[in-house]
Amino acid sequence: MPPFFPNPRHDARLTEVDLALQQAIQWDEQRERRKTELRTRFLVRAMGATPDRAGWWFSGRRRALAEITSWLRDDGGTARVLAVTAGPGSGKTAVLGLIAALTDEEHRRTIPPDTIGAAPADLPAPGDLDVSVYAQHLTDEQVLQALAEAARVPATTVGELAKGLSREAAAGRTFTVLIDALDEAATPDTLCRRVLLPLIRHTGVPVRFLLGTRPHLLPALGLCREDQIDLDADRYADPDALLRYTVLNLLEAHPGSPYLNCPQALRMSVARRVAAAAGPSFLVARISAGTLAATPGLPDPDDPAWRAALPRLPSEAMRHDMAERLGSAADRAVDLLRPLAFAEGQGLPWEDLWAPLAGALSGRTYTDDDIMWLRHAAGAYVVEATESGRSAYRLYHEALAEHLRADADAIEAHARMTRALVARVPRTLDGGRDWSRAHPYTRRYLAAHAVRGEVLDEVIAEAEFLVHADPDELMSHLRDVRSGPAEIYRTSFGAHRREDLSERRRILALDAARHCDPALLATLNSGIDEHAWKPVWSSGGTLSADLRATLAHRTGRVRSVACGKMNGQHVIAVGYGNTTVRLWDLVTGLRISDVRTGHLGAVTAVYCTELAGRPVLVTGSGDRTLRLWDLATGRPIGDPLAGHEGPVTAVSCTELEGRAIAVSGSDDRTARVWDLATGRQIGDPMAAHVGSVRGVACTVIDGHPAAVTVAGDRSLHVWRLSLDKHTHQAAITHRWPINALACTELNGRPTAVTCSGDRTVQAWDLTDRRMHSELQTGHAGSVNALACAVLDGHLIVVTGSDDRTAKVWNLSSREQLGKAMYGHTREVTAATCAMVNSGLVVVTGSDDRSVRSWELTTAGKRVGNGGAIATAVACTALNGRQVAVTANDSPVLRRWDVATGQQLPPLRTGHAGAVTNLVCTVLAGRPVVVTGSTDLTVGVWDAATGRAVVPRTRRHESRITALACMSLNGRPVTVSAAEDGTARAWDLERGEPLGPPLIVHVGPADLGVRAPLTAVACGLLHGRPVGIVGSTRGDIRVWDLTTGEPPVLPTEERFPERPFPWMGSARDVRTMAFAARDSSPVVVTGGGSGRLFVWDLSSLRAGTPLTGHQAASQPLAAPPFRTASPHVVTAVTTTILDGRPVAATCSSDETVRLWDLNTCRALDAITMPDACHALAFAETGHLVCCYGDHVTVLRQAGR
């Protein structure tokens, strides 16, 4: 069942009380909106009177009322949907409005039963409807929210609503909904397809819909017009009611109507002529009769010319009414009404917008006095609505809006409205626009007007508009825009939806820095709050213009992706390292549903197919089973398919002799075939591999269905499938273990395409078993993911790699299409593609927990000087400026001017391996960089020239994990820690050890088991140099660098031999930094589960926790395998700012946080685009952050 709307207010940090309060507020808002709709929409139309005249004019439509009432009372009936339909002006909303009012306990008392002329038995009872929704201009999400509130179900998705409603089935209760103006919703097609149809077709959801719509939308609901209540059909025609309505308008529409005192015969004759011309349209009858009521003279109803001139369409009636009643002022009224015809949402606000927009569209000057005149002269055309607690004005009927739009150039009209709305945004003192004071209508709907006026690029060039615009509305119009601001906004769209304005501004500023847009960065930074940290520059890095949307984030490591179609929409099924499969709308990027698979292990394979004409999803899991799901309802189909003796690793689907089948591969080294209709295994397992099956694909060879399997044993096997016995056809041996497989056709011949760790893609002709071609992909890592498609007659291959990129290839020509697609920060693990609107969309999943969709039509790009992942960073002073030095998993160090971002020439160290950690210090008056390398040596290099200052020395027998520096009596001292459990201190000037090494054991020392060290810091404690080390076991050891012993306290007591006790349940230390606090020296440690502690070194007090980083992401499995993905504090650095010790920390929760170490209070929290893995303060107070392959510098706004 598609629960597809992501909740923009969701924040994992909210408590249950916060969420309950938030839900109550949202429900109150929805309840008030429904009351307003009932009062201003349904009740007004039901009464039938003009907006400026009170009273009940409705009567008749007895057959329609009786059939609706009968349907409402037939609670157990088979018809889950009943539509009231007709052309414009035929009274759909009048009928449905009466139903809505009658079923409301309070408003029912206001309805005079004798006036409406219906028998009590033909009228519904209070409570027959659970909710009435007027859908005009409502989005899919707003309709869903209305239903959720009425059902009292906390739901942000259709699936969650369905699940909540299903609970009512046990009590025998049916949820009955009225939705009118369905065809006037913001997106009627998707509202039907993505909200209503899934609920209608879900047999387990007790819901019924009474719908009001024009006939053209009925097929989208699977409805036949002849089976519905068609008010234009003869059987529902009510000429007597139309005649009575015409007479009432002649009498009551104008206080000076000449028909009040005219002869009865004349009045009735005129009314019959008007009703006959109006046909079934009550709207035309109302306008025509109103025109006659406002005209002093009486016509001759037998005059052929007069009868021929009577309006027959709403547009004719409105034009005639304006001309007759207003004469030369008709054009003035049209000018003032036209903005309402182009308004978005619930209508156009009066306040400071209506008159200027009328002037913009007409080229004339209008003021509020003109609006007041309009309300008196032609107020019958306007009704007042409410949006976000404010009044909004719209035309009485959509047919009138259509008439006013027909005479205008829509593109030009929206362009003019866009510029007029921008012009009404107040100015700031510096002459800019103060978008914080812009009207809510402007902030919400300006992008909609701009895109319809083809001037969106003008609007989004305003940085402050990007900050203040409604994220959902803006993003819905940016998907196909390729300008710089659009790309920047799309980069972190998910964060814009979650965060408040101040954090949204800072995220945009970060992305502007990453895209190397200094003008936009400066504008955004100018509005950042005082004392908040803001980006100064970013190195840029691997970005991509191809990026269409980030479909998921922070959910789990992606294991598999598949494309499919459901109710006409393109969907992506994503399997994570948990038991859930998430469905996404490929076109909009919105979440459709979460399928709670019931698997007891992680979902490792997904495939979309059809079974008996309905879309289904096949999932494979580590629990050794496959399961089948109805995509439209989310309900399981049949029992699990069990038989594998190991985790399922791959699945593919095809047909075998008319039967839908699935072929699955497993760690048990076999592939098996399953009948999806019966759930039974077909034939014996296909066993030929000696390693785990990594991929399966289906194809046709010589007219026979076939399966191809690949495994880590470097082999590819071909099987001919049958209902009796599957026959092994061929075996092909690869040079490397094969990681992924896809089957397609190349030059009309069945072809298997494989990829492997040797960074190649190979195409194998399955007819003659020969390799057709080989692609040298140029990936910098193993190729893990593969997908095939056909584009313009060419075979397209998508590859995903450990190097964090995806590439697209023309297999025939062996040419790469466009540039590599950058954006993932870890290896790409899955790929698929689909044709959408004649264009190829590529979807990739990664271990960075994101799923991204890409347009093939534009090439990826690299901006700025990024592109290499910085694993460590330190700062130093060089020639009068602060310089950041970064290590990038190579022997070469990169240098950056901290203030400007200028990249300086790199330093080429003499290491034989990659530099993994570094620190900066001063040796003999010159800045030096101390490095630790995978070659197990420590090097000291001149920070200006890169020349070795001290010969490289092998300090440890295993990998160096951390370095720290301090000054002792004016001489630099370096402390290093290693995986072998040793820590050493070195006098850099002399190149000699400073005291004996520290050896940290696990348990008693005589057992000889050492604890791998992960963090080190050093400083002065009571005037003595000390080192502090930590390990993943949670050990924190302090030792005197000169003696190798625990330091002596002033009381002559010594530190305990045992490690410091942890506070709470923290178990490991990943990073640490020393700081001198007012009262005493401290060390700040960070580790798993987001834990941060400040340890007082002089008093032996337990660590004070710093609370802020998240402990873990969402659980990655259900009981009994419930686990969570813990967040890890990855870096800590300290400095002195304004005389106070400050720490900066970063975590895999993708935040950087600043702390006052005197008070242990948080100073700021910055949401980063990705998890940072290295931090360093410069002496100027700049904070250097390394994440992905970006280097970004932050600085406090007030400094």
Secondary structure as UniProt FT lines:
FT   TURN            8..9
FT   TURN            12..13
FT   HELIX           16..37
FT   HELIX           38..42
FT   HELIX           43..47
FT   TURN            51..52
FT   HELIX           62..73
FT   TURN            75..76
FT   STRAND          81..85
FT   TURN            88..89
FT   HELIX           92..102
FT   HELIX           105..108
FT   TURN            109..110
FT   HELIX           113..116
FT   HELIX           120..122
FT   TURN            126..127
FT   STRAND          131..134
FT   TURN            136..137
FT   HELIX           140..151
FT   HELIX           158..169
FT   TURN            170..172
FT   STRAND          175..180
FT   HELIX           182..184
FT   HELIX           188..190
FT   HELIX           191..196
FT   HELIX           197..201
FT   TURN            203..204
FT   STRAND          207..213
FT   HELIX           215..221
FT   HELIX           225..227
FT   STRAND          229..230
FT   TURN            231..232
FT   HELIX           234..236
FT   HELIX           239..252
FT   TURN            255..256
FT   HELIX           258..260
FT   HELIX           264..278
FT   TURN            279..280
FT   HELIX           282..293
FT   TURN            301..302
FT   HELIX           304..309
FT   HELIX           314..326
FT   HELIX           327..329
FT   HELIX           330..341
FT   TURN            345..346
FT   TURN            350..353
FT   HELIX           354..362
FT   HELIX           368..378
FT   HELIX           379..381
FT   STRAND          382..387
FT   TURN            388..389
FT   STRAND          390..395
FT   HELIX           398..406
FT   HELIX           410..423
FT   TURN            429..430
FT   HELIX           435..437
FT   HELIX           440..452
FT   TURN            453..454
FT   HELIX           456..460
FT   HELIX           463..468
FT   HELIX           471..478
FT   TURN            479..480
FT   HELIX           484..491
FT   HELIX           493..498
FT   HELIX           501..514
FT   TURN            515..516
FT   HELIX           518..525
FT   TURN            526..527
FT   TURN            530..531
FT   STRAND          533..538
FT   STRAND          540..544
FT   TURN            545..546
FT   STRAND          547..552
FT   STRAND          558..566
FT   TURN            567..568
FT   STRAND          569..576
FT   STRAND          580..585
FT   TURN            586..588
FT   STRAND          591..596
FT   STRAND          603..611
FT   TURN            612..613
FT   STRAND          614..621
FT   TURN            622..623
FT   STRAND          625..630
FT   TURN            631..633
FT   STRAND          641..642
FT   STRAND          648..656
FT   TURN            657..658
FT   STRAND          659..666
FT   TURN            667..668
FT   STRAND          670..675
FT   TURN            676..678
FT   STRAND          681..687
FT   STRAND          693..701
FT   TURN            702..703
FT   STRAND          704..711
FT   TURN            712..713
FT   STRAND          715..720
FT   STRAND          727..733
FT   STRAND          738..746
FT   TURN            747..748
FT   STRAND          749..756
FT   TURN            757..758
FT   STRAND          760..765
FT   TURN            766..769
FT   STRAND          770..776
FT   STRAND          783..791
FT   TURN            792..793
FT   STRAND          794..801
FT   TURN            802..803
FT   STRAND          806..810
FT   TURN            811..814
FT   STRAND          815..816
FT   STRAND          828..836
FT   TURN            837..838
FT   STRAND          839..846
FT   TURN            847..848
FT   STRAND          851..855
FT   TURN            856..857
FT   STRAND          860..864
FT   STRAND          872..878
FT   TURN            879..880
FT   STRAND          881..887
FT   STRAND          892..897
FT   TURN            898..900
FT   STRAND          903..908
FT   STRAND          915..923
FT   TURN            924..925
FT   STRAND          926..933
FT   TURN            934..935
FT   STRAND          937..942
FT   TURN            943..945
FT   STRAND          948..954
FT   STRAND          960..968
FT   TURN            969..970
FT   STRAND          971..978
FT   TURN            979..980
FT   STRAND          982..987
FT   TURN            988..991
FT   STRAND          992..993
FT   STRAND          998..999
FT   HELIX           1005..1007
FT   STRAND          1013..1021
FT   TURN            1022..1023
FT   STRAND          1024..1031
FT   TURN            1032..1033
FT   STRAND          1036..1040
FT   TURN            1041..1043
FT   TURN            1050..1051
FT   TURN            1064..1065
FT   STRAND          1071..1076
FT   STRAND          1081..1086
FT   TURN            1089..1090
FT   STRAND          1092..1096
FT   TURN            1097..1099
FT   STRAND          1104..1105
FT   STRAND          1112..1115
FT   TURN            1119..1120
FT   STRAND          1124..1126
FT   STRAND          1128..1137
FT   TURN            1138..1139
FT   STRAND          1140..1147
FT   TURN            1148..1149
FT   STRAND          1151..1156
FT   TURN            1157..1160
FT   STRAND          1161..1167
FT   STRAND          1172..1177
FT   TURN            1179..1180
FT   STRAND          1183..1187
FT   TURN            1188..1189
FT   STRAND          1190..1196
FT   TURN            1197..1198
//
